[in-house]
Amino acid sequence: MTRTPSSGGRGIRFGAFGVFLLVLIIIGLGLSTMKFAQVNEGERGLIITQGRVEGVQEPGIFFRPFAPFTSVEVVNIRRQTRTISQNVASSDKQLYDIDIQVDYSRIPTPDALRSSYGEIGVNDSDLNAFLDGFINDALKSASTQFTLDQTLSDRGGFADRIRQFLTTPIGDQRSPVEQLYVRLDAVKVLDIKVGEQYAQLLSEKANLEVQIETELKRREQIQAQQENNLFQAEQEAQVALTRERGLTNAALEAANRDSQVRAIQGRYWRENPELFELRKRELMVEMLQNGNIWFLDPNTDLTLLLSQMGSGEAPVVVPVPQAPTPSEPAPTPTPTP
């Protein structure tokens, strides 16, 4: 007698197989609709679901199963550089070629990234196309506000003017950087190329400036030498004046002392007539010892003369003042008979 499998056992086996098959189907659907993306530093990921920006993914790994209508757009927020070369005209009607460099980066805020995606897109080439147009317009506008000489001598000011045009609103419109949702990191003038004729004029101007600077330095040296000579002359005059004052003061002091000595001697001799007569005799002896013959005016002050000879000075004949004599009366005329 043989046994046949029961219908219950077959049902259990078919049920387990169905569950397993269902799990396989779910796993297959999950793998086929899974979204995976890696966002590196310097990038941001825009999570887009059915054409709408759902969120912004920071640097890291994005994983979402069963997301058939979700995609991740990676946006570059690193610093980028644009180099523009253009032939422009200055305010003094001079044509020249100029190369400038503009460094920029996208604004990394979620709102700015959402707006940038909706208006420009995430492709750097699209952003650069818009930015190059704004830079060219700003370069042309800035060149008309500077002469060629000013551009050559003030490259920083020229670059600042370009930055001003890119960051200033135009009428009712937003500024170019606001329209592109970027920020300017640097604006630099790389090179300026002028024509041969203007280059020759610049060379002549440079030579003339060198000559002028040399002449100014020479004049400063001459002026400094003159000031030095004047200072030395003033110092020498001051020294001479000081020495002359010293000599004058010494002479006055010596004369004052000599006068005081003479005054004391005169008072001493007036108080001692005997000594005065003795001094006169000594001076007479000294005169006779010299072997000279003296002829004196009767009115000479003999005391002063002897004193000068005794001191070694050249004798000066000084007459003794005479009392006025009364004039004789005029003879009386004899009457004629």
C-alpha positions in Angstrom: 0.0 0.0 0.0 1.6 3.3 -1.2 1.4 6.8 0.5 0.6 9.9 -1.5 1.7 13.4 -0.3 -1.1 15.3 1.3 -2.4 18.5 -0.2 -1.5 20.4 2.9 2.2 19.8 2.5 2.2 20.9 -1.0 0.5 24.1 0.0 3.2 24.9 2.6 5.9 24.4 0.1 4.3 26.6 -2.5 3.7 29.3 0.1 7.3 29.5 1.2 8.4 29.7 -2.4 6.1 32.6 -3.1 7.4 34.5 -0.1 11.0 33.9 -1.3 10.1 35.0 -4.8 8.4 38.1 -3.4 11.4 39.0 -1.4 13.6 38.6 -4.5 11.3 40.8 -6.5 11.4 43.5 -3.8 15.1 43.3 -3.6 15.4 43.6 -7.3 13.1 46.5 -7.5 15.1 48.2 -4.6 18.4 47.7 -6.4 17.0 48.9 -9.7 15.5 52.0 -8.3 18.3 52.8 -5.7 20.0 56.2 -5.9 23.7 56.4 -4.8 26.0 59.4 -5.1 29.2 60.5 -3.5 29.7 64.3 -2.8 33.3 65.4 -2.3 34.7 68.4 -0.4 34.3 71.5 -2.5 31.0 70.2 -3.9 27.4 70.2 -3.0 24.7 67.7 -4.2 21.3 68.9 -5.3 18.7 66.2 -4.5 16.1 66.5 -7.3 12.8 64.7 -7.1 10.5 65.0 -10.1 12.2 68.2 -11.2 12.1 69.9 -7.9 15.1 70.5 -5.6 14.2 68.5 -2.5 17.4 69.3 -0.5 21.1 69.9 -0.6 23.5 67.1 0.2 26.7 68.0 2.1 30.0 66.3 1.4 29.5 62.5 2.0 27.5 59.6 0.6 23.9 59.8 -0.5 21.9 56.6 -0.5 18.2 56.1 -1.1 16.4 52.9 -2.2 13.2 52.9 -4.1 13.8 56.4 -5.5 13.1 56.0 -9.2 12.2 59.7 -9.6 15.1 61.1 -7.6 18.5 62.2 -8.9 21.6 64.0 -7.4 23.2 66.8 -9.3 26.7 67.6 -8.1 27.6 71.3 -8.1 31.1 72.7 -7.9 31.5 75.4 -5.3 35.4 75.6 -5.5 37.2 78.8 -6.4 37.4 79.1 -10.2 39.3 81.5 -12.5 38.3 83.2 -15.7 40.9 85.0 -17.8 39.7 87.6 -20.3 41.7 89.3 -23.1 40.2 92.2 -24.9 41.1 95.2 -27.0 39.7 98.3 -25.5 39.8 102.1 -25.9 40.8 104.5 -23.1 39.2 107.8 -22.3 42.0 109.6 -24.3 41.2 107.4 -27.4 44.1 105.1 -27.1 43.7 101.5 -28.1 45.4 98.7 -26.1 45.1 95.1 -25.3 44.5 94.1 -21.7 44.4 90.7 -19.9 42.5 90.4 -16.6 41.8 87.6 -14.3 38.6 87.1 -12.2 38.4 84.6 -9.4 35.0 83.6 -8.3 33.0 80.8 -6.5 29.4 79.8 -6.2 27.5 80.9 -3.1 27.1 77.6 -1.2 23.9 78.4 0.7 20.9 76.1 -0.1 18.7 79.0 -1.3 21.4 80.3 -3.7 22.1 76.7 -5.0 18.3 76.2 -5.6 18.0 79.5 -7.4 21.1 78.9 -9.5 19.9 75.5 -10.5 16.5 76.9 -11.6 18.0 79.9 -13.5 21.4 78.8 -14.8 21.9 75.1 -14.1 24.7 73.2 -12.5 27.1 73.1 -15.5 30.2 75.3 -15.0 30.4 76.0 -18.8 26.9 77.6 -18.7 27.9 79.7 -15.7 31.2 80.8 -17.3 29.4 81.8 -20.5 27.2 84.2 -18.6 30.0 85.5 -16.4 32.3 86.1 -19.4 29.6 88.4 -20.9 29.4 90.5 -17.8 33.2 90.7 -17.4 33.5 92.0 -21.0 30.9 94.6 -20.4 32.5 95.7 -17.2 36.0 95.8 -18.8 34.7 98.1 -21.6 32.9 100.4 -19.2 36.0 100.7 -16.9 38.4 101.4 -19.8 36.4 104.5 -20.8 36.9 106.0 -17.4 40.7 105.8 -17.4 43.4 107.2 -19.6 46.0 104.8 -20.8 48.6 106.4 -18.6 46.3 106.1 -15.6 45.6 102.4 -16.4 49.3 101.7 -16.6 50.2 103.5 -13.4 47.1 102.4 -11.3 46.3 98.8 -12.2 44.8 98.3 -8.8 42.4 101.1 -9.3 41.4 99.8 -12.7 40.7 96.3 -11.2 38.6 97.9 -8.4 36.5 99.7 -11.0 35.8 96.4 -12.8 34.8 94.8 -9.5 32.5 97.8 -8.8 30.7 97.2 -12.2 30.3 93.5 -11.4 28.9 94.1 -7.9 26.8 97.2 -8.4 23.1 96.9 -9.4 22.2 98.1 -12.9 19.1 100.2 -12.7 16.3 98.1 -11.4 18.2 94.9 -12.1 20.4 93.0 -9.6 24.1 93.2 -9.9 25.8 90.6 -12.2 27.2 88.6 -9.3 23.8 88.5 -7.7 22.2 87.3 -11.0 24.7 84.5 -11.2 24.7 83.7 -7.5 28.5 83.9 -7.2 30.9 85.9 -5.1 34.0 87.6 -6.4 37.2 86.5 -4.7 39.7 88.6 -6.7 40.0 90.8 -9.8 43.5 91.4 -11.2 45.1 93.1 -14.2 47.5 90.6 -15.7 49.0 92.5 -18.6 48.6 95.6 -20.7 50.0 95.8 -24.3 50.2 99.2 -26.0 51.2 100.2 -29.5 54.8 100.8 -30.6 54.3 104.6 -30.9 52.8 104.9 -27.4 55.5 102.6 -26.0 58.2 104.9 -27.4 56.4 107.9 -25.8 56.4 106.0 -22.5 60.1 105.3 -22.8 60.8 109.0 -23.5 58.6 110.0 -20.5 60.4 107.5 -18.3 63.8 108.9 -19.3 62.6 112.5 -18.7 61.3 111.5 -15.3 64.7 110.0 -14.5 66.4 113.3 -15.6 64.0 115.4 -13.6 64.6 113.2 -10.5 68.4 113.4 -11.0 68.2 117.2 -11.3 66.0 117.5 -8.2 68.5 115.4 -6.2 71.4 117.6 -7.5 69.5 120.7 -6.4 68.8 119.2 -3.0 72.5 118.4 -2.6 73.4 122.0 -3.6 70.9 123.4 -1.2 72.1 121.2 1.6 75.7 122.2 0.9 74.7 125.9 0.9 72.8 125.5 4.2 75.9 123.7 5.6 78.2 126.5 4.5 75.9 129.1 5.9 75.7 127.2 9.2 79.5 127.0 9.3 79.8 130.7 8.5 77.3 131.5 11.3 79.3 129.4 13.7 82.6 131.0 12.7 81.1 134.5 13.0 79.6 133.5 16.4 83.1 132.2 17.6 84.8 135.4 16.3 82.2 137.6 17.9 82.6 135.7 21.2 86.4 136.0 21.0 86.2 139.7 20.2 83.8 140.3 23.1 86.3 138.4 25.3 89.2 140.5 24.2 87.2 143.7 24.6 86.0 142.7 28.1 89.6 141.9 29.0 90.9 145.2 27.7 88.2 147.1 29.5 89.0 145.1 32.7 92.7 145.9 32.3 92.0 149.6 31.7 89.6 149.7 34.6 92.2 148.1 36.9 95.0 150.5 35.6 92.7 153.4 36.2 92.0 152.2 39.7 95.8 151.8 40.3 96.5 155.3 39.1 93.6 156.7 41.2 95.0 154.9 44.3 98.6 156.1 43.5 97.4 159.7 43.0 95.5 159.6 46.3 98.5 158.0 48.0 100.8 160.7 46.7 98.5 163.5 47.6 98.4 162.2 51.1 102.2 161.7 51.2 104.0 164.6 49.5 107.4 163.4 50.6 106.9 160.1 48.8 105.7 161.9 45.7 108.8 164.0 45.6 110.9 160.9 46.1 109.2 159.2 43.2 109.9 162.2 41.0 113.5 162.1 41.8 113.7 158.4 41.0 112.1 159.0 37.6 114.6 161.8 37.0 117.5 159.5 37.7 116.1 156.9 35.3 115.8 159.5 32.6 119.4 160.7 33.1 120.7 157.1 33.1 119.4 156.6 29.5 121.8 159.3 28.3 119.1 161.2 26.5 118.6 164.9 26.5 115.0 166.1 26.9 113.6 169.4 26.0 110.3 169.9 27.7 107.7 172.6 27.3 107.4 174.6 30.4 103.7 173.7 30.5 104.4 169.9 30.5 103.0 167.8 33.4 106.3 166.4 34.6 104.7 163.9 37.0 102.7 162.3 34.3 105.6 162.3 31.9 107.9 160.6 34.4 105.2 158.0 35.2 104.8 157.1 31.5 108.5 156.7 31.1 108.8 154.5 34.1 106.1 152.2 32.9 107.7 151.8 29.5 105.0 153.7 27.6 105.8 156.2 24.9 105.8 159.6 26.5 103.1 162.0 25.6 103.7 165.6 26.3 100.7 166.9 28.2 100.7 170.6 29.0 99.8 171.7 32.4 96.7 173.7 32.3 97.5 177.4 33.0 95.2 179.7 34.8 94.0 182.4 32.5 96.0 185.7 32.9 94.1 188.9 33.0 94.5 190.8 29.9 96.5 194.1 30.2 94.4 197.1 29.7 94.8 198.9 26.4 97.2 201.9 26.6 95.4 205.1 26.8 96.0 207.2 23.8 97.9 210.3 24.4 95.9 213.3 23.4 97.5 215.4 20.7 98.1 218.9 21.6 
